[in-house]
Amino acid sequence: MTGLLLLPLAPVRGTLWVADHLLQEAERQMSDPRTVQARLAALNRALEEGAIDEAAFEEEEERLLARLDSPVRYTGHRGGAS
């Protein structure tokens, strides 16, 4: 009986499940040291080519280095400790 009552919510639950997994994958990729190092290299090239100024470089470099220092840990689920 409960299954029939909750059936109309199945698309919403499915959408939330997909969104949650996409978020987890994005966080995992953003904290991947290889990705961060590639972004740092591109940032250095942009500075050398004059595409960005020193202030913008330092701000973005600090943000990227902070990602390397404290990466998001992929645990397979979101939320606090269980």
C-alpha positions, 0 to 999 in steps of 0.5 A: 500500500505504501508503495502505491501511495509513494509512486507519484514521488518516484520521479522526484526521488529519482531526480534528487538521487541523480542530482546528489550523485552529480554533486558528489562527482563534481566535488570529487573532480574539483578536489582531484590534485591533477585537476587542481595542478592543471588549473594552476599551470593554466593560471600561470600561463594566463599571468605570463601572457598578460591575460590576468593581473597579479592580484587576480592571479594571487586570489585564484592561486590561493583558492586552488592551493587551499583545495590541495591543502584540504580536499573534499573527501569522497565518502559515497554519501553526503552528510555528517558521520554516521 
